Amino acid sequence: MNNSYLKSILKQFEYYKSLGDTTINQLNFDEIQKEFIQDSNSISIIVKHISGNMLSRWTNFLTEDGEKEWRHRDSEFEDTFKSKEELLKYWNNGWNCLFKAIRSLTSKDLERIIYIRNQGHSVTEAINRQLAHYSYHIGQLVFIGKLIRGNDWTSLSIPKGKSATYNQEKFSKEKGRRHFTDDL
């Protein structure tokens, strides 16, 4: 199970990154910075928060507390990006930090204890915690993108009214073990 867990979790993180990437690619910089009401989080702010969290949690993942002294979480909720390119660079730095840490793990590491704010977690628990956190925020990011684009939104899942076509394509293939992201 351990080897399949590491492969599966890597694919899950790649999947959620792709949802964020595809959403961001559909929007211009003004749309990325749009706040619907005062003190709501724009896509830009969500990106800054997720990336800041990733850099803190995954830097020296196995040897240092996941809440780094150099992290200033409150400032992650201030939009300071000057361009879409700057935002994408920060977004990708966070993900690169995460992927480097995950790819370095072995099945023997999964039961090791690491700390986030002095709370001990097995490596597996810490990974699951972060997957849930990032997928929560990426869902927000996608939802905001869909609200902004309206009818011009390109669906990131099975479009409404297309379930039968999607299922027909899936059931036309031979049964076999594969990850749901393999066909994306």
N, CA, C and O of each residue as an XYZ file, in Angstrom:
736
protein
N       0.805     -1.201      0.000
C       0.000      0.000      0.000
C       0.845      1.260      0.000
O       0.484      2.239     -0.652
N       1.952      1.258      0.710
C       2.732      2.474      0.862
C       3.217      3.030     -0.466
O       3.121      4.235     -0.700
N       3.736      2.174     -1.341
C       4.188      2.665     -2.632
C       3.015      3.194     -3.453
O       3.141      4.225     -4.113
N       1.881      2.503     -3.423
C       0.729      2.998     -4.170
C       0.216      4.289     -3.548
O      -0.287      5.155     -4.264
N       0.331      4.439     -2.234
C      -0.091      5.685     -1.585
C       0.746      6.861     -2.095
O       0.194      7.895     -2.471
N       2.042      6.712     -2.110
C       2.902      7.815     -2.552
C       2.644      8.167     -4.014
O       2.604      9.345     -4.367
N       2.471      7.167     -4.859
C       2.160      7.426     -6.268
C       0.796      8.106     -6.400
O       0.641      9.062     -7.160
N      -0.183      7.607     -5.657
C      -1.533      8.155     -5.727
C      -1.578      9.587     -5.210
O      -2.213     10.445     -5.823
N      -0.917      9.854     -4.097
C      -0.980     11.198     -3.517
C      -0.295     12.202     -4.437
O      -0.739     13.344     -4.554
N       0.772     11.783     -5.080
C       1.445     12.655     -6.043
C       0.499     13.000     -7.193
O       0.431     14.151     -7.623
N      -0.225     12.004     -7.685
C      -1.193     12.248     -8.764
C      -2.329     13.161     -8.287
O      -2.810     14.005     -9.044
N      -2.753     12.989     -7.034
C      -3.812     13.856     -6.492
C      -3.356     15.311     -6.444
O      -4.090     16.211     -6.852
N      -2.144     15.538     -5.945
C      -1.623     16.901     -5.905
C      -1.471     17.468     -7.324
O      -1.803     18.628     -7.567
N      -0.977     16.661     -8.246
C      -0.855     17.109     -9.643
C      -2.219     17.485    -10.216
O      -2.347     18.467    -10.948
N      -3.232     16.695     -9.877
C      -4.589     16.970    -10.350
C      -5.085     18.323     -9.833
O      -5.603     19.131    -10.604
N      -4.927     18.569     -8.533
C      -5.407     19.835     -7.989
C      -4.605     21.013     -8.521
O      -5.158     22.094     -8.722
N      -3.314     20.823     -8.752
C      -2.533     21.895     -9.376
C      -3.083     22.184    -10.769
O      -3.213     23.344    -11.160
N      -3.406     21.132    -11.515
C      -3.922     21.333    -12.880
C      -5.255     22.084    -12.869
O      -5.515     22.889    -13.763
N      -6.099     21.830    -11.872
C      -7.355     22.590    -11.771
C      -7.066     24.069    -11.549
O      -7.693     24.930    -12.167
N      -6.124     24.357    -10.673
C      -5.735     25.745    -10.439
C      -5.110     26.363    -11.668
O      -5.447     27.487    -12.038
N      -4.192     25.636    -12.315
C      -3.536     26.135    -13.530
C      -4.562     26.473    -14.606
O      -4.513     27.545    -15.209
N      -5.484     25.558    -14.839
C      -6.469     25.745    -15.902
C      -7.405     26.909    -15.587
O      -7.817     27.643    -16.485
N      -7.734     27.073    -14.326
C      -8.562     28.217    -13.928
C      -7.813     29.520    -14.163
O      -8.335     30.437    -14.796
N      -6.600     29.599    -13.656
C      -5.803     30.823    -13.796
C      -5.595     31.157    -15.271
O      -5.642     32.325    -15.655
N      -5.365     30.138    -16.096
C      -5.136     30.366    -17.530
C      -6.354     30.941    -18.237
O      -6.217     31.588    -19.275
N      -7.539     30.713    -17.689
C      -8.764     31.227    -18.316
C      -9.027     32.695    -17.971
O      -9.950     33.302    -18.514
N      -8.228     33.264    -17.078
C      -8.515     34.596    -16.548
C      -7.383     35.571    -16.829
O      -6.217     35.187    -16.927
N      -7.756     36.853    -16.959
C      -6.729     37.884    -17.052
C      -6.387     38.369    -15.641
O      -7.040     37.978    -14.674
N      -5.375     39.211    -15.524
C      -4.890     39.614    -14.211
C      -5.951     40.373    -13.405
O      -6.068     40.173    -12.196
N      -6.713     41.228    -14.056
C      -7.782     41.947    -13.341
C      -8.813     40.970    -12.774
O      -9.287     41.146    -11.651
N      -9.154     39.956    -13.540
C     -10.118     38.959    -13.063
C      -9.551     38.156    -11.895
O     -10.271     37.825    -10.953
N      -8.274     37.851    -11.960
C      -7.613     37.104    -10.886
C      -7.638     37.900     -9.583
O      -7.675     37.313     -8.502
N      -7.618     39.218     -9.677
C      -7.596     40.080     -8.496
C      -8.990     40.486     -8.015
O      -9.113     41.186     -7.010
N     -10.028     40.062     -8.710
C     -11.395     40.487     -8.381
C     -11.847     39.945     -7.025
O     -11.775     38.744     -6.763
N     -12.312     40.855     -6.175
C     -12.949     40.487     -4.909
C     -14.428     40.815     -5.055
O     -14.784     41.926     -5.446
N     -15.279     39.865     -4.748
C     -16.710     40.077     -4.925
C     -17.301     40.982     -3.855
O     -18.202     41.773     -4.134
N     -16.803     40.871     -2.654
C     -17.204     41.776     -1.573
C     -15.948     42.118     -0.781
O     -14.941     41.415     -0.863
N     -16.018     43.189     -0.025
C     -14.873     43.606      0.773
C     -14.459     42.486      1.729
O     -15.302     41.839      2.352
N     -13.169     42.275      1.831
C     -12.576     41.256      2.701
C     -12.839     39.822      2.246
O     -12.622     38.882      3.011
N     -13.303     39.646      1.009
C     -13.381     38.284      0.481
C     -12.034     37.981     -0.173
O     -11.239     38.888     -0.416
N     -11.791     36.751     -0.444
C     -10.518     36.370     -1.043
C     -10.645     36.274     -2.552
O     -11.475     35.532     -3.075
N      -9.819     37.028     -3.235
C      -9.712     36.913     -4.690
C      -8.901     35.660     -5.008
O      -8.311     35.052     -4.115
N      -8.877     35.286     -6.260
C      -8.024     34.181     -6.689
C      -6.575     34.502     -6.366
O      -5.820     33.625     -5.947
N      -6.186     35.744     -6.559
C      -4.826     36.177     -6.262
C      -4.462     35.913     -4.800
O      -3.378     35.407     -4.506
N      -5.356     36.251     -3.902
C      -5.107     36.044     -2.468
C      -5.083     34.553     -2.131
O      -4.256     34.113     -1.332
N      -5.966     33.788     -2.723
C      -5.978     32.338     -2.481
C      -4.665     31.723     -2.950
O      -4.090     30.884     -2.256
N      -4.191     32.133     -4.118
C      -2.906     31.649     -4.630
C      -1.781     32.002     -3.664
O      -0.932     31.166     -3.358
N      -1.779     33.243     -3.186
C      -0.718     33.683     -2.272
C      -0.756     32.866     -0.977
O       0.291     32.480     -0.456
N      -1.941     32.608     -0.468
C      -2.072     31.827      0.768
C      -1.642     30.372      0.573
O      -0.863     29.845      1.366
N      -2.142     29.726     -0.474
C      -1.775     28.329     -0.729
C      -0.257     28.209     -0.900
O       0.377     27.331     -0.314
N       0.307     29.095     -1.702
C       1.739     29.018     -1.983
C       2.572     29.299     -0.735
O       3.579     28.633     -0.493
N       2.156     30.279      0.052
C       2.859     30.567      1.303
C       2.808     29.384      2.250
O       3.796     29.057      2.908
N       1.645     28.743      2.312
C       1.492     27.549      3.143
C       2.407     26.442      2.644
O       3.081     25.788      3.439
N       2.436     26.228      1.330
C       3.272     25.166      0.774
C       4.742     25.395      1.089
O       5.445     24.471      1.497
N       5.205     26.617      0.901
C       6.617     26.903      1.159
C       6.958     26.637      2.619
O       8.030     26.115      2.924
N       6.046     26.998      3.525
C       6.280     26.775      4.946
C       6.211     25.291      5.298
O       7.095     24.772      5.980
N       5.181     24.620      4.842
C       4.967     23.227      5.226
C       5.997     22.269      4.630
O       6.426     21.329      5.299
N       6.398     22.501      3.377
C       7.180     21.498      2.661
C       8.676     21.777      2.639
O       9.446     20.902      2.243
N       9.116     22.966      3.050
C      10.549     23.245      3.158
C      11.094     22.473      4.356
O      10.603     22.624      5.475
N      12.102     21.652      4.119
C      12.691     20.816      5.183
C      11.599     20.074      5.958
O      11.582     20.051      7.189
N      10.708     19.484      5.203
C       9.499     18.825      5.678
C       9.733     17.838      6.815
O       8.978     17.815      7.786
N      10.761     17.036      6.698
C      10.983     15.970      7.679
C      11.764     16.433      8.914
O      11.806     15.716      9.914
N      12.377     17.606      8.862
C      13.293     17.995      9.940
C      12.930     19.284     10.668
O      13.497     19.565     11.724
N      12.006     20.074     10.136
C      11.633     21.343     10.763
C      10.126     21.429     10.919
O       9.379     20.810     10.161
N       9.681     22.202     11.906
C       8.252     22.436     12.076
C       7.697     23.047     10.785
O       8.354     23.868     10.145
N       6.501     22.643     10.418
C       5.875     23.115      9.185
C       5.418     24.560      9.227
O       5.117     25.136      8.182
N       5.359     25.156     10.392
C       5.028     26.579     10.496
C       6.337     27.325     10.761
O       6.780     27.451     11.903
N       6.937     27.810      9.687
C       8.249     28.439      9.776
C       8.164     29.826     10.412
O       7.164     30.531     10.275
N       9.231     30.198     11.108
C       9.304     31.529     11.715
C       9.259     32.621     10.656
O       8.749     33.711     10.914
N       9.784     32.344      9.473
C       9.829     33.345      8.416
C       8.492     33.516      7.685
O       8.345     34.432      6.876
N       7.536     32.659      7.957
C       6.227     32.792      7.314
C       5.416     33.879      8.014
O       5.347     33.928      9.242
N       4.813     34.736      7.222
C       3.927     35.776      7.747
C       2.540     35.543      7.149
O       2.160     36.175      6.163
N       1.801     34.631      7.760
C       0.524     34.171      7.230
C      -0.447     35.320      6.973
O      -1.112     35.342      5.937
N      -0.540     36.269      7.895
C      -1.500     37.369      7.716
C      -1.226     38.166      6.436
O      -2.162     38.659      5.807
N       0.028     38.293      6.053
C       0.347     39.049      4.833
C      -0.042     38.282      3.568
O      -0.105     38.860      2.483
N      -0.302     36.990      3.710
C      -0.763     36.211      2.553
C      -2.153     36.654      2.100
O      -2.574     36.340      0.986
N      -2.851     37.369      2.947
C      -4.207     37.823      2.615
C      -4.224     39.278      2.149
O      -5.261     39.941      2.166
N      -3.056     39.756      1.735
C      -2.920     41.068      1.109
C      -2.416     40.830     -0.304
O      -1.370     40.212     -0.501
N      -3.155     41.315     -1.278
C      -2.774     41.100     -2.676
C      -1.670     42.090     -3.049
O      -1.911     43.291     -3.168
N      -0.477     41.575     -3.229
C       0.658     42.427     -3.581
C       1.239     42.086     -4.956
O       2.240     42.674     -5.363
N       0.629     41.155     -5.665
C       1.146     40.792     -6.981
C       0.975     41.947     -7.953
O      -0.051     42.627     -7.962
N       1.998     42.156     -8.771
C       1.981     43.248     -9.763
C       1.643     42.750    -11.166
O       1.358     43.549    -12.058
N       1.674     41.441    -11.360
C       1.388     40.889    -12.688
C       0.981     39.426    -12.552
O       1.214     38.782    -11.528
N       0.371     38.929    -13.611
C      -0.002     37.515    -13.650
C       1.257     36.649    -13.646
O       1.267     35.571    -13.051
N       2.306     37.111    -14.299
C       3.555     36.355    -14.345
C       4.151     36.208    -12.943
O       4.636     35.136    -12.582
N       4.113     37.281    -12.158
C       4.621     37.229    -10.787
C       3.799     36.245     -9.950
O       4.354     35.456     -9.186
N       2.475     36.299    -10.102
C       1.586     35.379     -9.393
C       1.898     33.937     -9.767
O       1.993     33.074     -8.894
N       2.057     33.672    -11.061
C       2.342     32.305    -11.520
C       3.695     31.808    -11.010
O       3.840     30.629    -10.689
N       4.664     32.681    -10.936
C       5.974     32.283    -10.416
C       5.851     31.853     -8.954
O       6.418     30.836     -8.555
N       5.112     32.624     -8.159
C       4.921     32.294     -6.745
C       4.140     30.991     -6.594
O       4.502     30.129     -5.794
N       3.062     30.857     -7.373
C       2.235     29.638     -7.406
C       3.106     28.420     -7.697
O       3.036     27.420     -6.982
N       3.920     28.500     -8.738
C       4.759     27.368     -9.136
C       5.877     27.096     -8.129
O       6.262     25.941     -7.946
N       6.405     28.128     -7.474
C       7.415     27.905     -6.428
C       6.845     27.065     -5.297
O       7.509     26.155     -4.801
N       5.623     27.365     -4.890
C       4.976     26.573     -3.841
C       4.806     25.126     -4.257
O       5.156     24.211     -3.511
N       4.269     24.922     -5.450
C       4.052     23.560     -5.935
C       5.370     22.816     -6.117
O       5.461     21.632     -5.792
N       6.392     23.496     -6.635
C       7.689     22.834     -6.813
C       8.265     22.376     -5.480
O       8.862     21.303     -5.399
N       8.093     23.175     -4.442
C       8.543     22.816     -3.100
C       7.809     21.552     -2.627
O       8.429     20.623     -2.109
N       6.490     21.532     -2.809
C       5.681     20.368     -2.429
C       6.127     19.124     -3.189
O       6.377     18.083     -2.581
N       6.229     19.224     -4.523
C       6.570     18.048     -5.325
C       7.964     17.524     -4.997
O       8.176     16.311     -4.978
N       8.903     18.407     -4.742
C      10.254     17.980     -4.368
C      10.206     17.178     -3.065
O      10.849     16.135     -2.948
N       9.450     17.664     -2.101
C       9.347     16.970     -0.811
C       8.667     15.611     -0.968
O       9.155     14.613     -0.439
N       7.560     15.563     -1.679
C       6.818     14.302     -1.845
C       7.662     13.281     -2.606
O       7.713     12.110     -2.229
N       8.321     13.722     -3.674
C       9.112     12.788     -4.489
C      10.308     12.231     -3.734
O      10.832     11.178     -4.097
N      10.744     12.922     -2.690
C      11.890     12.441     -1.916
C      11.498     11.384     -0.880
O      12.370     10.733     -0.305
N      10.206     11.210     -0.639
C       9.741     10.296      0.399
C       9.819      8.834     -0.047
O       9.711      8.511     -1.230
N      10.006      7.979      0.932
C       9.923      6.535      0.704
C       8.826      5.997      1.607
O       8.345      6.698      2.497
N       8.438      4.767      1.378
C       7.395      4.172      2.213
C       7.821      4.128      3.680
O       6.967      4.162      4.566
N       9.110      4.055      3.947
C       9.604      4.043      5.328
C       9.367      5.374      6.045
O       9.307      5.417      7.274
N       9.234      6.451      5.283
C       9.026      7.777      5.883
C       7.601      8.002      6.376
O       7.366      8.887      7.198
N       6.654      7.216      5.888
C       5.240      7.528      6.106
C       4.806      7.515      7.568
O       3.854      8.208      7.929
N       5.475      6.751      8.406
C       5.107      6.704      9.823
C       5.983      7.607     10.696
O       5.789      7.685     11.909
N       6.935      8.279     10.076
C       7.752      9.235     10.832
C       6.856     10.334     11.381
O       5.814     10.639     10.800
N       7.251     10.915     12.475
C       6.483     12.011     13.068
C       7.126     13.337     12.674
O       8.326     13.544     12.853
N       6.303     14.220     12.136
C       6.726     15.594     11.825
C       5.794     16.517     12.606
O       4.790     16.073     13.163
N       6.133     17.796     12.640
C       5.372     18.734     13.460
C       4.883     19.920     12.641
O       5.575     20.435     11.763
N       3.664     20.329     12.962
C       3.081     21.568     12.448
C       2.567     22.311     13.671
O       1.632     21.868     14.337
N       3.193     23.447     13.955
C       2.884     24.220     15.167
C       2.987     23.341     16.423
O       2.136     23.397     17.311
N       4.034     22.543     16.469
C       4.322     21.647     17.592
C       3.333     20.499     17.754
O       3.404     19.776     18.747
N       2.418     20.310     16.815
C       1.493     19.175     16.850
C       2.075     18.060     15.990
O       2.323     18.243     14.798
N       2.287     16.909     16.610
C       2.863     15.786     15.892
C       1.871     15.142     14.937
O       0.699     14.955     15.262
N       2.361     14.811     13.764
C       1.592     14.114     12.730
C       2.494     13.042     12.142
O       3.702     13.243     12.009
N       1.911     11.905     11.791
C       2.683     11.001     10.940
C       2.813     11.713      9.592
O       2.017     12.597      9.276
N       3.796     11.337      8.816
C       3.956     11.932      7.491
C       2.675     11.739      6.677
O       2.246     12.648      5.967
N       2.070     10.561      6.779
C       0.812     10.298      6.066
C      -0.272     11.278      6.510
O      -0.980     11.836      5.672
N      -0.407     11.489      7.806
C      -1.416     12.440      8.312
C      -1.135     13.857      7.817
O      -2.058     14.578      7.436
N       0.123     14.252      7.821
C       0.485     15.597      7.365
C       0.174     15.769      5.879
O      -0.338     16.811      5.469
N       0.477     14.766      5.079
C       0.170     14.822      3.647
C      -1.334     14.939      3.450
O      -1.794     15.778      2.676
N      -2.105     14.104      4.143
C      -3.566     14.145      4.003
C      -4.123     15.493      4.445
O      -5.036     16.030      3.818
N      -3.570     16.035      5.525
C      -4.006     17.353      6.007
C      -3.802     18.408      4.924
O      -4.690     19.220      4.668
N      -2.638     18.395      4.294
C      -2.346     19.406      3.278
C      -3.157     19.181      2.010
O      -3.587     20.146      1.378
N      -3.373     17.933      1.627
C      -4.212     17.665      0.450
C      -5.614     18.235      0.663
O      -6.175     18.868     -0.231
N      -6.175     18.009      1.848
C      -7.515     18.526      2.140
C      -7.516     20.052      2.134
O      -8.438     20.669      1.600
N      -6.500     20.657      2.719
C      -6.406     22.117      2.769
C      -6.323     22.709      1.360
O      -7.055     23.642      1.030
N      -5.440     22.168      0.542
C      -5.264     22.724     -0.806
C      -6.482     22.475     -1.694
O      -6.877     23.349     -2.465
N      -7.075     21.290     -1.589
C      -8.248     21.020     -2.432
C      -9.416     21.923     -2.035
O     -10.195     22.333     -2.895
N      -9.547     22.234     -0.759
C     -10.574     23.163     -0.275
C     -10.397     24.529     -0.946
O     -11.349     25.087     -1.492
N      -9.187     25.052     -0.901
C      -8.940     26.375     -1.477
C      -8.972     26.363     -3.008
O      -9.400     27.340     -3.623
N      -8.532     25.287     -3.617
C      -8.587     25.229     -5.079
C     -10.033     25.140     -5.545
O     -10.374     25.671     -6.602
N     -10.885     24.479     -4.775
C     -12.318     24.503     -5.079
C     -12.857     25.929     -5.058
O     -13.665     26.301     -5.910
N     -12.416     26.725     -4.094
C     -12.826     28.134     -4.042
C     -12.328     28.873     -5.278
O     -13.069     29.635     -5.900
N     -11.085     28.642     -5.620
C     -10.457     29.289     -6.768
C     -11.240     28.971     -8.049
O     -11.538     29.863     -8.843
N     -11.565     27.697     -8.235
C     -12.315     27.272     -9.424
C     -13.704     27.902     -9.426
O     -14.167     28.378    -10.462
N     -14.362     27.910     -8.290
C     -15.704     28.483     -8.205
C     -15.689     29.970     -8.553
O     -16.550     30.443     -9.295
N     -14.728     30.698     -8.027
C     -14.618     32.125     -8.342
C     -14.351     32.308     -9.832
O     -14.949     33.174    -10.470
N     -13.455     31.495    -10.385
C     -13.167     31.583    -11.819
C     -14.408     31.342    -12.657
O     -14.637     32.029    -13.653
N     -15.204     30.370    -12.255
C     -16.438     30.062    -12.984
C     -17.437     31.224    -12.878
O     -18.110     31.554    -13.854
N     -17.531     31.835    -11.709
C     -18.412     33.000    -11.543
C     -17.970     34.152    -12.450
O     -18.797     34.823    -13.067
N     -16.681     34.362    -12.517
C     -16.150     35.465    -13.324
C     -16.379     35.211    -14.809
O     -16.820     36.111    -15.524
N     -16.092     34.026    -15.275
C     -16.172     33.721    -16.713
C     -17.598     33.459    -17.196
O     -17.894     33.660    -18.373
N     -18.471     33.020    -16.315
C     -19.855     32.778    -16.713
C     -19.951     31.790    -17.862
O     -19.382     30.700    -17.801
N     -20.673     32.173    -18.912
C     -20.874     31.299    -20.069
C     -19.595     31.026    -20.854
O     -19.551     30.099    -21.663
N     -18.560     31.821    -20.621
C     -17.283     31.627    -21.316
C     -16.357     30.662    -20.577
O     -15.232     30.420    -21.014
N     -16.830     30.114    -19.461
C     -16.037     29.180    -18.669
C     -15.861     27.869    -19.413
O     -16.822     27.334    -19.965
N     -14.653     27.352    -19.434
C     -14.372     26.027    -19.967
C     -14.381     25.054    -18.798
O     -13.570     25.164    -17.878
N     -15.292     24.115    -18.841
C     -15.484     23.181    -17.728
C     -14.220     22.388    -17.432
O     -13.475     22.016    -18.339
N     -13.990     22.135    -16.146
C     -12.834     21.356    -15.713
C     -13.232     19.934    -15.323
O     -12.392     19.147    -14.887
N     -14.493     19.615    -15.479
C     -14.970     18.275    -15.157
C     -15.968     17.859    -16.232
O     -15.929     18.374    -17.349
N     -16.837     16.956    -15.908
C     -17.848     16.516    -16.870
C     -18.860     17.653    -17.027
O     -19.538     18.010    -16.063
N     -18.971     18.227    -18.236
C     -19.931     19.324    -18.422
C     -21.371     18.858    -18.193
O     -21.701     17.691    -18.404
N     -22.208     19.781    -17.765
C     -23.629     19.467    -17.571
C     -24.192     18.872    -18.852
O     -23.915     19.341    -19.956
N     -24.990     17.825    -18.671
C     -25.642     17.179    -19.805
C     -24.745     16.228    -20.578
O     -25.177     15.671    -21.587
N     -23.521     16.026    -20.140
C     -22.576     15.179    -20.877
C     -22.174     13.915    -20.111
O     -21.224     13.232    -20.495
N     -22.892     13.604    -19.032
C     -22.540     12.427    -18.228
C     -22.649     11.136    -19.015
O     -21.776     10.274    -18.904
N     -23.697     10.982    -19.806
C     -23.888      9.741    -20.574
C     -22.744      9.544    -21.564
O     -22.229      8.434    -21.699
N     -22.353     10.582    -22.242
C     -21.247     10.497    -23.198
C     -19.947     10.142    -22.483
O     -19.178      9.302    -22.949
N     -19.714     10.793    -21.351
C     -18.509     10.532    -20.561
C     -18.482      9.077    -20.092
O     -17.463      8.399    -20.226
N     -19.605      8.596    -19.539
C     -19.678      7.214    -19.059
C     -19.513      6.213    -20.196
O     -18.861      5.182    -20.034
N     -20.103      6.520    -21.340
C     -19.986      5.612    -22.493
C     -18.513      5.462    -22.877
O     -18.056      4.357    -23.170
N     -17.791      6.547    -22.875
C     -16.373      6.502    -23.224
C     -15.595      5.685    -22.193
O     -14.738      4.881    -22.561
N     -15.885      5.883    -20.912
C     -15.185      5.154    -19.847
C     -15.501      3.662    -19.890
O     -14.602      2.833    -19.747
N     -16.779      3.317    -20.087
C     -17.158      1.907    -20.098
C     -16.771      1.197    -21.393
O     -16.856     -0.029    -21.467
N     -16.349      1.942    -22.414
C     -15.887      1.318    -23.645
C     -14.483      0.734    -23.484
O     -14.021     -0.031    -24.331
N     -13.816      1.097    -22.402
C     -12.469      0.598    -22.131
C     -12.543     -0.666    -21.286
O     -13.489     -0.873    -20.526
N     -11.531     -1.500    -21.433
C     -11.443     -2.711    -20.642
C     -11.252     -2.367    -19.170
O     -10.622     -1.364    -18.836
N     -11.803     -3.208    -18.291
C     -11.576     -3.013    -16.859
C     -10.091     -3.102    -16.579
O      -9.378     -3.917    -17.164
N      -9.642     -2.257    -15.680
C      -8.236     -2.302    -15.317
C      -7.949     -1.280    -14.235
O      -8.683     -0.306    -14.066
N      -6.894     -1.514    -13.524
C      -6.521     -0.599    -12.452
C      -5.764      0.578    -13.049
O      -4.754      0.412    -13.734
N      -6.276      1.765    -12.774
C      -5.626      2.993    -13.222
C      -6.125      4.134    -12.342
O      -7.184      4.037    -11.721
N      -5.373      5.180    -12.299
C      -5.757      6.341    -11.508
C      -6.720      7.186    -12.348
O      -6.573      7.276    -13.567
N      -7.699      7.800    -11.696
C      -8.705      8.558    -12.446
C      -8.093      9.722    -13.215
O      -8.706     10.215    -14.162
N      -6.904     10.173    -12.834
C      -6.277     11.298    -13.536
C      -5.498     10.861    -14.783
O      -5.050     11.707    -15.556
N      -5.335      9.566    -14.981
C      -4.534      9.079    -16.109
C      -5.077      9.530    -17.462
O      -4.311      9.697    -18.411
N      -6.380      9.726    -17.558
C      -6.982     10.109    -18.837
C      -7.173     11.610    -18.999
O      -7.707     12.061    -20.012
N      -6.746     12.373    -18.025
C      -6.971     13.829    -18.098
C      -5.908     14.509    -18.931
O      -5.941     15.728    -19.098
